[in-house]
Amino acid sequence: MYGAFARVYDGLMDTVDYVAWAAHYHELMEKCQVPTKGRCVECACGTGGLTLPLRKMGYQMTGVDLSEEMLAAAMEKARAAGVMIPFVKQDMRALTVPRRADCVLATCDGVNYLTSPEDAQAFFSAAYAALKPGGALIFDVSTPEKLSGTLGNNTLYSDDDAVSYIWRNKWDEKTACVTLSLSLFVRRADGAYDRVEERQVQRAHTRKELRLWLTQAGFADISFYGRQRMTPPRKGDDRWHVAAVKP
């Protein structure tokens, strides 16, 4: 996953306001009493879109991802910004850290890419072990309503001069997973296009499942919030933010 896709990822995500996302995560971390200069590990960090603004806020960030290509892009961004951030290739389901963290983050659908209950449970247990007592796990997920309905069995497309795509989705009720098949057409300098094929799978975890798995891992003070709000989820939300504390 995210091989050749890494080189076009930032172009596709250029409408995302990562500074606003970082500000919301900062608010969630303050709510969980994470120190402003605390040690934070961001899992599924991708190209560092959130890692960098959180580092600039004062957090001691480490970025973790399974894709070498995504990590290479993140490291290049950090160098260009003049900030020192360790980026580490690691499977979030087997997260290990040299020193226990004040906070573990999994942003931008990272937990949705854990496509079985066992995978999600493995990550929550690993995050628990990586945290100091009193530390927080904070993450976001796309909601079942979004994955089954908005994406569902739909085809989306974009026609742009630089990067165009056809995005075909297939929802599986039995597994609660949506398969995302993307055909990307990336314009070269000579005006021709390269074609990039990408296939991803996300699972629609329910709030009941997430609360159960977090509790089983040992977490307490589990809270759910609506999309970039400090209030409970509402019907129609396409994203939840979740915070849990290691006692």
WODA-V593253 format. One record per run of one state. SS is the DSSP state (helix for helix, strand for strand, loop for the rest). FROM is the first residue (numbers start at 1). TO is the last residue. If there is no record, write none. Layout:
# WODA-V593253
SS_FROM_TO, SS_FROM_TO
This chain:
# WODA-V593253
loop_1_5, helix_6_12, loop_13_17, helix_18_31, loop_32_38, strand_39_43, loop_44_50, helix_51_56, loop_57_59, strand_60_65, loop_66_67, helix_68_81, loop_82_85, strand_86_89, loop_90_91, helix_92_94, loop_95_100, strand_101_106, loop_107_109, helix_110_113, loop_114_116, helix_117_130, strand_131_142, loop_143_143, helix_144_151, loop_152_154, strand_155_158, loop_159_162, strand_163_172, loop_173_176, strand_177_187, loop_188_192, strand_193_203, loop_204_206, helix_207_217, loop_218_218, strand_219_225, loop_226_238, strand_239_246, loop_247_247
